[in-house]
Amino acid sequence: ENMRVKFNVHNETILITIIGRIVPVKNHQLFVDVFSYCKNRSSRVIKALIVGDGSETKKIINYVENNNLTYSYKDLNKQCDVLFTSWRSDIDSVLAASDIVCQTSLNEGTPVSIIESMAAETASISTNVGGVSDIIENNYSGIVCSKEVSDYGDNLLKIIEDDNLRLKLAKNGKSVSLDNFSYNKLVFNIESLYKKLLIS
């Protein structure tokens, strides 16, 4: 709750977050397009939180302005549509404050931000790239969709509008992340690999 107050976000507001370097491969332009698409169609009050920084920060800020969205950069106490936080060390608090975490990457190996959001019991939605489908069980522990604005936007709208769906994805996501990506699971997998190598 303290973090939501810091972001000037009330309980009834849906906070949609993207975390990562602001570089071409992360495709923040799609995130802005999708947020704008949802803002024009949603019955809920929504805000976007862009966590990170990079070579395309100014470009994305300009893109936000061109989409007639208000924004703030580092000054989080303004009533703006899009909040650029730059880099933060308190990602756990950011995730706790967020209602939905998005990933819009053009390419991705193992999407750490999605694993972290699932572990934090936050609903997740991502483009279907790289290893995403190995982590998100579609429509169970998150939603995987295309890079088309309408497809991504319609799926995000479902999560925004449906509190029960958002809660289901969050709870199932946490369960999947603990079963597959916990510290104990990592140790077990490494131990199993070494035993397999020793035997062969």
Salt bridges, closest charged atoms under 4 A:
GLU56 OE2 - LYS59 NZ 3.56
ASP75 OD2 - LYS78 NZ 3.82
ASP81 OD1 - LYS39 NZ 3.74
ASP90 OD1 - ARG88 NE 2.91
ASP99 OD2 - ARG4 NH1 3.16
GLU108 OE1 - LYS26 NZ 3.17
GLU121 OE2 - LYS171 NZ 3.36
GLU121 OE1 - LYS174 NZ 3.68
ASP163 OD1 - ARG44 NH1 2.96
ASP163 OD1 - ARG166 NH2 2.58
GLU191 OE2 - LYS195 NZ 3.24
